[in-house]
Amino acid sequence: MKKIFLLTLLISSISYADLDIGEDFEAGDLVTAAAFNDKFNSLSGVVGEIVDADLIGNWQCTSYKDNQDLSHTSENGGNGQVGNGYFYSNSGLLSLSQNDDEKSLNTPKLWSIDRDDVLFDGEFVENQAFLNQGTYILLGNTLNFYSSPSNATGDLNYYGAFNIKMLSEIKIYLTTTPGSVYLGFPNPNVICDKVQT
Protein backbone atom coordinates (compact mmCIF):
# COMPACT_ATOMS: atom_id res chain seq x y z
CA MET A 1 0.00 0.00 0.00
CA LYS A 2 2.90 2.36 0.78
CA LYS A 3 4.32 1.86 -2.73
CA ILE A 4 0.96 2.63 -4.36
CA PHE A 5 0.63 5.85 -2.34
CA LEU A 6 4.23 6.79 -3.11
CA LEU A 7 3.76 6.00 -6.81
CA THR A 8 0.64 8.22 -6.90
CA LEU A 9 2.54 11.00 -5.13
CA LEU A 10 5.50 10.70 -7.50
CA ILE A 11 3.29 10.76 -10.59
CA SER A 12 1.48 13.88 -9.41
CA SER A 13 4.73 15.64 -8.51
CA ILE A 14 6.31 15.10 -11.94
CA SER A 15 3.39 15.85 -14.18
CA TYR A 16 5.64 18.39 -15.94
CA ALA A 17 8.23 15.74 -16.81
CA ASP A 18 8.64 14.19 -20.24
CA LEU A 19 8.92 10.66 -18.89
CA ASP A 20 7.70 7.50 -20.58
CA ILE A 21 6.76 4.87 -18.00
CA GLY A 22 4.99 2.59 -20.45
CA GLU A 23 1.35 1.66 -20.84
CA ASP A 24 -1.19 2.54 -18.15
CA PHE A 25 -2.63 -0.24 -16.02
CA GLU A 26 -6.35 -0.77 -16.52
CA ALA A 27 -8.89 -1.50 -13.78
CA GLY A 28 -8.81 -5.19 -13.00
CA ASP A 29 -5.33 -5.80 -14.49
CA LEU A 30 -3.08 -8.19 -12.65
CA VAL A 31 0.22 -6.42 -12.20
CA THR A 32 3.46 -8.33 -11.84
CA ALA A 33 6.04 -7.15 -9.38
CA ALA A 34 8.51 -6.69 -12.25
CA ALA A 35 6.15 -4.41 -14.20
CA PHE A 36 5.36 -2.35 -11.11
CA ASN A 37 9.03 -2.10 -10.12
CA ASP A 38 10.02 -0.97 -13.66
CA LYS A 39 7.57 1.96 -13.45
CA PHE A 40 8.59 2.78 -9.89
CA ASN A 41 12.31 2.74 -10.75
CA SER A 42 11.74 5.05 -13.73
CA LEU A 43 9.92 7.53 -11.52
CA SER A 44 12.47 7.48 -8.72
CA GLY A 45 15.25 8.08 -11.26
CA VAL A 46 13.65 11.41 -12.12
CA VAL A 47 12.41 12.50 -8.69
CA GLY A 48 15.11 11.12 -6.39
CA GLU A 49 18.63 12.26 -5.65
CA ILE A 50 20.77 12.89 -8.70
CA VAL A 51 24.13 11.11 -8.72
CA ASP A 52 27.26 11.73 -10.79
CA ALA A 53 26.52 8.76 -13.08
CA ASP A 54 23.26 10.47 -14.14
CA LEU A 55 25.24 13.44 -15.46
CA ILE A 56 28.35 11.94 -17.07
CA GLY A 57 28.27 12.40 -20.83
CA ASN A 58 27.59 15.08 -23.43
CA TRP A 59 24.63 17.45 -23.17
CA GLN A 60 23.30 19.87 -25.78
CA CYS A 61 22.43 22.87 -23.62
CA THR A 62 20.42 25.98 -24.44
CA SER A 63 20.22 28.99 -22.15
CA TYR A 64 17.25 31.35 -22.32
CA LYS A 65 17.14 35.02 -21.39
CA ASP A 66 14.17 37.34 -21.45
CA ASN A 67 13.88 39.98 -24.13
CA GLN A 68 15.28 42.66 -21.81
CA ASP A 69 18.74 41.03 -21.95
CA LEU A 70 20.01 41.20 -25.51
CA SER A 71 23.23 39.21 -25.00
CA HIS A 72 21.67 36.13 -26.67
CA THR A 73 20.55 37.93 -29.82
CA SER A 74 22.01 36.65 -33.07
CA GLU A 75 23.90 39.94 -33.52
CA ASN A 76 25.80 39.13 -30.30
CA GLY A 77 26.51 35.51 -31.23
CA GLY A 78 23.42 33.84 -29.79
CA ASN A 79 20.78 31.75 -31.54
CA GLY A 80 18.35 34.66 -31.57
CA GLN A 81 14.68 35.03 -30.79
CA VAL A 82 12.41 32.24 -29.55
CA GLY A 83 8.95 32.24 -28.03
CA ASN A 84 7.51 35.04 -30.18
CA GLY A 85 10.20 37.41 -28.99
CA TYR A 86 9.82 36.84 -25.26
CA PHE A 87 13.13 34.98 -25.03
CA TYR A 88 16.50 34.80 -26.76
CA SER A 89 18.61 31.64 -26.69
CA ASN A 90 22.21 30.49 -26.94
CA SER A 91 23.32 26.85 -27.33
CA GLY A 92 26.45 24.79 -26.80
CA LEU A 93 27.70 21.27 -26.07
CA LEU A 94 28.45 20.61 -22.37
CA SER A 95 30.71 17.64 -21.60
CA LEU A 96 30.82 16.15 -18.10
CA SER A 97 33.47 13.48 -17.53
CA GLN A 98 35.28 11.61 -14.79
CA ASN A 99 38.60 9.90 -14.22
CA ASP A 100 37.38 7.59 -11.46
CA ASP A 101 34.22 6.24 -9.83
CA GLU A 102 34.48 8.33 -6.65
CA LYS A 103 31.72 10.80 -5.84
CA SER A 104 32.48 14.26 -7.19
CA LEU A 105 32.23 15.57 -3.63
CA ASN A 106 35.40 13.56 -2.88
CA THR A 107 37.05 13.81 -6.30
CA PRO A 108 35.79 16.69 -8.47
CA LYS A 109 34.79 15.75 -12.01
CA LEU A 110 35.61 17.59 -15.25
CA TRP A 111 33.42 19.90 -17.32
CA SER A 112 33.85 21.80 -20.56
CA ILE A 113 31.54 23.60 -22.95
CA ASP A 114 32.23 24.47 -26.57
CA ARG A 115 30.64 27.93 -26.51
CA ASP A 116 30.87 30.86 -24.13
CA ASP A 117 27.80 32.49 -22.61
CA VAL A 118 25.69 29.34 -22.38
CA LEU A 119 26.28 28.51 -18.72
CA PHE A 120 27.96 31.73 -17.60
CA ASP A 121 27.90 35.40 -18.58
CA GLY A 122 31.37 36.21 -17.26
CA GLU A 123 34.11 36.65 -19.84
CA PHE A 124 37.61 36.70 -18.42
CA VAL A 125 38.79 35.75 -14.96
CA GLU A 126 42.24 36.91 -13.92
CA ASN A 127 43.82 36.60 -17.39
CA GLN A 128 42.40 33.10 -17.93
CA ALA A 129 40.45 31.93 -20.92
CA PHE A 130 36.69 32.23 -21.09
CA LEU A 131 34.65 30.32 -18.51
CA ASN A 132 34.37 27.17 -20.56
CA GLN A 133 36.13 24.40 -18.59
CA GLY A 134 37.13 23.26 -15.14
CA THR A 135 35.89 20.94 -12.42
CA TYR A 136 32.50 20.43 -10.84
CA ILE A 137 31.10 19.03 -7.62
CA LEU A 138 27.60 17.62 -7.26
CA LEU A 139 26.23 18.30 -3.77
CA GLY A 140 22.67 17.09 -3.30
CA ASN A 141 20.96 18.18 -6.49
CA THR A 142 23.18 21.24 -6.93
CA LEU A 143 25.97 21.41 -9.51
CA ASN A 144 28.89 23.64 -8.38
CA PHE A 145 31.30 24.80 -11.11
CA TYR A 146 34.97 25.71 -10.58
CA SER A 147 37.86 26.62 -12.83
CA SER A 148 40.70 24.21 -13.48
CA PRO A 149 43.59 24.64 -11.03
CA SER A 150 45.24 27.86 -12.17
CA ASN A 151 48.66 27.59 -10.63
CA ALA A 152 51.08 25.33 -8.82
CA THR A 153 49.13 25.71 -5.55
CA GLY A 154 46.00 24.35 -7.22
CA ASP A 155 43.87 27.43 -6.51
CA LEU A 156 40.38 27.28 -7.97
CA ASN A 157 37.92 29.99 -8.87
CA TYR A 158 34.30 29.35 -7.99
CA TYR A 159 32.10 30.22 -10.97
CA GLY A 160 28.66 29.53 -9.50
CA ALA A 161 26.05 26.84 -8.93
CA PHE A 162 22.92 25.46 -10.56
CA ASN A 163 20.02 23.53 -9.07
CA ILE A 164 19.24 20.50 -11.24
CA LYS A 165 15.77 19.20 -12.08
CA MET A 166 15.64 15.94 -14.01
CA LEU A 167 12.86 16.43 -16.55
CA SER A 168 13.49 12.94 -17.91
CA GLU A 169 16.38 10.50 -17.96
CA ILE A 170 17.90 12.48 -20.84
CA LYS A 171 16.77 16.05 -20.11
CA ILE A 172 17.80 18.35 -17.26
CA TYR A 173 16.83 21.90 -16.29
CA LEU A 174 19.49 24.05 -14.61
CA THR A 175 18.50 27.13 -12.61
CA THR A 176 20.87 29.34 -10.67
CA THR A 177 20.95 28.92 -6.93
CA PRO A 178 19.85 31.88 -4.81
CA GLY A 179 22.74 34.31 -4.45
CA SER A 180 24.82 32.52 -7.09
CA VAL A 181 26.27 35.66 -8.63
CA TYR A 182 29.94 34.80 -8.42
CA LEU A 183 32.76 35.17 -10.91
CA GLY A 184 30.90 33.39 -13.67
CA PHE A 185 27.49 35.07 -13.42
CA PRO A 186 25.50 31.86 -14.10
CA ASN A 187 22.71 32.14 -16.68
CA PRO A 188 19.30 31.68 -15.04
CA ASN A 189 17.56 29.16 -17.32
CA VAL A 190 19.47 26.36 -19.04
CA ILE A 191 17.84 23.25 -20.53
CA CYS A 192 20.08 20.36 -21.60
CA ASP A 193 19.34 17.22 -23.63
CA LYS A 194 21.72 14.27 -23.34
CA VAL A 195 23.45 13.44 -26.61
CA GLN A 196 22.87 9.76 -27.31
CA THR A 197 25.98 7.88 -28.43
DADABEL-V270770 format. One record per run of one state. SS is the DSSP state (~ for helix, > for strand, _ for the rest). FROM is the first residue (numbers start at 1). TO is the last residue. If there is no record, write none. Layout:
# DADABEL-V270770
SS,FROM,TO + SS,FROM,TO
This chain:
# DADABEL-V270770
_,1,1 + ~,2,13 + _,14,32 + ~,33,47 + _,48,51 + ~,52,55 + _,56,56 + >,57,66 + _,67,69 + ~,70,72 + _,73,73 + ~,74,76 + _,77,79 + >,80,82 + ~,83,85 + _,86,86 + >,87,97 + _,98,108 + >,109,113 + _,114,119 + >,120,120 + _,121,132 + >,133,139 + _,140,141 + >,142,146 + _,147,157 + >,158,168 + _,169,170 + >,171,176 + _,177,185 + >,186,186 + _,187,188 + >,189,194 + _,195,197
